[in-house]
């Protein structure tokens, strides 16, 4: 499923200063990393391609800071050095927040570990020469450009049960991270899409995920901010809090936004969305 829309998000409280210039939304399953997926890695090739496209567009916005945002045990910043590990998923692989950092530093939660891996992956991939093209419904071919990744990187974790006031305050902190902030938001949708899903089957899951997918495609901030924390927790939707921080930051930045949903699937009973938001 793909989609795009333009939506005015209101006047910026920052006047001429517009901190948030772009955003990418990606999921954070450990299986996104081929070394973890093993022989099943090809099953998520389309998802990796969509994530690559979203992150490359994020970097193409020429930010002066890239902020990774995902769920963690508490709410607050994680400053480099920091390192995530995929050892709990059977692979002896460390993922530093910043490549070449002097030591391991703080511990990254899974969401930010995958975010750091996605970001570092762009530095390792060669430039593409073929023009981007739409493949099958729900999947997008990678962009042709591979922008150099030079902006400093920081990370912010948000507790899964954080309320709207806490999330709005966090959005203000994220926006204050630089004059041109790009936000890489990590979060999964519901985990209740079928009897074999982690949360078993819940009839509310599909309508919930459809609302989220539409909101990400249309930059519908009201829908994202209106996601119910209790229902989201019951559906095991890890992305609720990060998506609401993104929505608050976009509303604070104001102006017009264009969204595109690059991927929408639930291959293992967990909804995975990839979206790209750009200013217009």
C-alpha positions as CSV (number, residue, x, y, z in Angstrom):
1,X,0.0,0.0,0.0
2,X,1.3,3.4,-0.9
3,X,-0.1,6.9,-0.5
4,X,0.8,10.6,-0.5
5,X,-1.0,13.7,0.6
6,X,-0.4,17.4,1.4
7,X,-1.7,18.7,4.7
8,X,-1.3,22.1,6.4
9,X,-0.3,21.5,10.0
10,X,-0.8,25.0,11.4
11,X,1.4,28.0,12.2
12,X,4.8,27.4,13.7
13,X,5.3,28.6,17.3
14,X,9.0,29.1,16.2
15,X,8.2,31.9,13.8
16,X,10.8,31.9,11.0
17,X,12.7,29.0,12.6
18,X,11.4,25.6,11.5
19,X,13.3,23.0,13.4
20,X,11.8,19.8,11.9
21,X,12.6,19.6,8.2
22,X,12.0,15.9,7.5
23,X,11.0,12.6,9.1
24,X,11.2,8.9,8.3
25,X,9.1,6.3,10.1
26,X,10.4,2.7,10.2
27,X,9.7,-0.4,12.2
28,X,12.3,-2.1,14.4
29,X,12.0,-5.9,14.2
30,X,15.4,-7.6,14.9
31,X,14.7,-9.6,11.7
32,X,15.3,-6.5,9.7
33,X,19.0,-7.2,10.2
34,X,20.0,-10.0,7.7
35,X,22.4,-11.6,10.2
36,X,19.6,-12.1,12.6
37,X,17.1,-13.3,10.0
38,X,19.5,-15.8,8.5
39,X,17.9,-17.9,5.8
40,X,14.6,-15.9,6.2
41,X,16.3,-12.6,5.4
42,X,14.8,-12.5,1.8
43,X,11.3,-12.4,3.3
44,X,11.9,-8.8,4.5
45,X,13.9,-7.5,1.4
46,X,11.0,-5.3,0.4
47,X,10.9,-3.8,3.9
48,X,14.6,-3.1,4.0
49,X,14.3,-1.4,0.6
50,X,11.5,0.8,1.8
51,X,13.5,1.7,5.0
52,X,16.5,2.6,2.9
53,X,14.4,4.8,0.7
54,X,12.9,6.6,3.7
55,X,16.3,7.1,5.4
56,X,17.9,8.4,2.2
57,X,15.2,10.9,1.8
58,X,15.7,12.0,5.4
59,X,19.4,12.6,4.8
60,X,18.7,14.4,1.5
61,X,16.8,17.1,3.4
62,X,20.3,18.3,4.5
63,X,19.7,18.3,8.3
64,X,22.1,19.8,10.8
65,X,21.2,17.0,13.2
66,X,19.6,13.6,12.9
67,X,17.6,12.4,15.9
68,X,16.7,8.8,16.4
69,X,13.5,8.3,18.4
70,X,12.0,5.1,19.7
71,X,10.6,3.3,22.7
72,X,12.8,2.5,25.7
73,X,12.5,1.8,29.4
74,X,12.4,5.5,30.3
75,X,11.9,8.9,28.6
76,X,14.9,11.0,27.8
77,X,18.0,11.5,25.7
78,X,20.7,9.0,25.1
79,X,23.9,10.9,24.3
80,X,26.8,9.3,22.5
81,X,28.7,7.2,23.0
82,X,26.0,4.6,23.1
83,X,25.8,1.0,21.7
84,X,23.1,-1.5,21.1
85,X,23.5,-5.2,20.9
86,X,21.7,-7.9,18.9
87,X,23.1,-10.7,21.2
88,X,19.6,-11.3,22.7
89,X,18.5,-12.4,19.2
90,X,21.4,-14.8,18.7
91,X,23.9,-12.6,16.8
92,X,27.1,-11.3,18.3
93,X,26.7,-7.9,16.7
94,X,27.1,-4.5,18.3
95,X,25.6,-1.4,16.8
96,X,27.2,1.9,17.9
97,X,25.1,5.1,17.8
98,X,28.0,6.8,16.1
99,X,30.5,4.8,14.1
100,X,34.0,5.1,15.4
101,X,32.9,6.3,18.9
102,X,35.6,5.8,21.6
103,X,33.8,3.3,23.8
104,X,30.5,1.5,24.2
105,X,28.9,4.0,26.5
106,X,25.2,3.8,27.3
107,X,23.0,1.0,26.2
108,X,20.6,1.5,23.3
109,X,17.2,-0.2,23.5
110,X,16.1,-2.4,20.5
111,X,14.3,0.4,18.7
112,X,17.3,2.7,18.7
113,X,19.7,-0.1,17.9
114,X,17.7,-0.8,14.7
115,X,17.6,2.9,14.0
116,X,21.4,3.2,14.3
117,X,21.8,0.2,12.1
118,X,19.5,1.7,9.4
119,X,21.5,4.9,9.5
120,X,24.9,3.2,9.3
121,X,23.6,1.0,6.5
122,X,23.3,4.1,4.3
123,X,27.0,4.9,4.7
124,X,27.9,1.3,3.6
125,X,25.6,1.2,0.5
126,X,27.1,2.3,-2.9
127,X,25.2,5.0,-4.8
128,X,22.5,3.7,-7.0
129,X,22.3,4.7,-10.7
130,X,19.0,3.3,-11.8
131,X,16.0,5.7,-11.6
132,X,13.6,4.9,-8.7
133,X,10.5,2.9,-9.8
134,X,7.4,1.6,-8.1
135,X,7.4,-2.2,-7.8
136,X,4.5,-4.1,-6.4
137,X,1.7,-2.5,-4.4
138,X,3.0,-1.8,-0.9
139,X,6.6,-1.7,-1.9
140,X,8.8,1.1,-3.3
141,X,12.1,0.8,-5.2
142,X,15.1,2.7,-3.5
143,X,15.9,6.2,-4.4
144,X,18.7,6.7,-6.9
145,X,20.7,9.2,-4.8
146,X,22.8,8.2,-1.7
147,X,23.4,11.4,0.1
148,X,26.5,11.6,2.3
149,X,25.7,11.2,6.0
150,X,27.6,14.0,7.8
151,X,25.1,15.5,10.3
152,X,25.7,14.7,14.0
153,X,23.4,12.0,15.4
154,X,21.7,11.9,18.8
155,X,19.0,9.5,20.2
156,X,15.9,9.9,22.4
157,X,14.0,7.1,24.0
158,X,10.4,7.4,25.1
159,X,8.6,5.2,27.6
160,X,5.8,3.1,26.1
161,X,3.2,4.5,28.6
162,X,4.2,8.1,28.3
163,X,1.2,10.5,28.2
164,X,0.5,13.3,25.8
165,X,1.9,16.1,28.0
166,X,5.2,14.2,28.4
167,X,5.3,13.5,24.7
168,X,4.7,17.1,23.8
169,X,7.5,18.3,26.1
170,X,9.8,15.7,24.5
171,X,8.8,17.0,21.0
172,X,9.9,20.5,22.1
173,X,13.3,19.1,23.2
174,X,13.7,17.2,19.9
175,X,12.9,20.4,18.0
176,X,15.4,22.3,20.0
177,X,18.2,19.9,19.0
178,X,19.1,22.0,16.0
179,X,18.0,24.5,13.3
180,X,17.3,21.8,10.8
181,X,16.3,18.6,12.6
182,X,15.6,15.3,10.8
183,X,13.7,12.7,12.8
184,X,14.1,9.0,12.3
185,X,11.1,7.5,14.2
186,X,11.2,3.8,15.1
187,X,8.0,2.0,15.9
188,X,5.9,-1.1,15.1
189,X,2.1,-1.3,14.7
190,X,-0.1,-3.8,16.4
191,X,1.2,-7.2,17.2
192,X,-2.2,-8.9,17.1
193,X,-2.8,-9.6,13.4
194,X,-3.7,-13.3,13.4
195,X,-3.6,-16.3,15.7
196,X,0.1,-16.8,15.3
197,X,1.0,-13.2,16.1
198,X,2.8,-12.3,19.3
199,X,-0.4,-10.9,20.9
200,X,-2.7,-13.5,19.3
201,X,-5.6,-12.4,17.2
202,X,-7.5,-9.2,18.1
203,X,-10.3,-7.9,15.8
204,X,-9.3,-4.3,16.7
205,X,-5.8,-4.7,15.3
206,X,-6.6,-4.3,11.6
207,X,-8.7,-1.1,11.9
208,X,-6.1,0.3,14.3
209,X,-3.3,-0.3,11.8
210,X,-5.4,1.0,8.9
211,X,-5.9,4.3,10.8
212,X,-2.2,4.6,11.5
213,X,-1.3,3.8,7.9
214,X,-3.7,6.4,6.6
215,X,-2.4,9.0,9.1
216,X,1.2,8.4,8.1
217,X,0.4,8.7,4.4
218,X,-1.7,11.8,4.8
219,X,0.3,13.5,7.6
220,X,-2.9,13.5,9.7
221,X,-1.5,14.8,13.0
222,X,-4.9,14.7,14.7
223,X,-5.3,10.9,14.1
224,X,-1.8,10.2,15.4
225,X,-2.3,12.4,18.5
226,X,-5.7,10.7,19.1
227,X,-4.3,7.2,19.3
228,X,-5.5,5.7,22.6
229,X,-2.6,4.7,24.9
230,X,-4.6,1.9,26.5
231,X,-5.9,0.4,23.3
232,X,-2.4,0.8,21.8
233,X,-0.9,-1.1,24.7
234,X,-3.5,-3.9,24.5
235,X,-2.7,-4.3,20.8
236,X,1.1,-4.2,21.6
237,X,1.6,-1.3,19.2
238,X,5.1,-0.1,20.1
239,X,5.0,2.9,17.8
240,X,2.2,4.8,19.5
241,X,4.4,7.1,21.7
242,X,7.1,7.8,19.1
243,X,4.5,8.6,16.5
244,X,2.8,11.0,18.8
245,X,6.1,12.8,19.5
246,X,6.6,13.1,15.7
247,X,3.1,14.5,15.3
248,X,3.7,17.1,18.1
249,X,7.0,18.1,16.5
250,X,5.4,18.4,13.1
251,X,2.6,20.5,14.5
252,X,5.1,22.8,16.3
253,X,7.1,23.2,13.1
254,X,4.0,24.2,11.2
255,X,3.8,24.8,7.4
256,X,2.9,22.2,4.8
257,X,3.9,18.6,4.8
258,X,3.8,15.8,2.2
259,X,3.7,12.2,3.4
260,X,4.2,9.0,1.5
261,X,3.5,5.5,2.8
262,X,6.3,3.3,1.4
263,X,5.4,0.0,3.1
264,X,2.5,-1.5,4.9
265,X,2.5,-5.2,5.8
266,X,2.2,-7.6,8.7
267,X,4.2,-10.6,7.6
268,X,4.5,-12.1,11.1
269,X,1.3,-10.8,12.6
270,X,3.0,-7.5,13.5
271,X,2.3,-4.4,11.4
272,X,5.3,-2.7,9.8
273,X,4.9,0.8,8.4
274,X,7.5,2.8,6.5
275,X,6.7,6.4,5.7
276,X,8.5,9.5,4.5
277,X,7.5,13.1,5.5
278,X,8.9,16.1,3.7
279,X,8.2,19.8,4.0
280,X,6.4,21.5,1.0
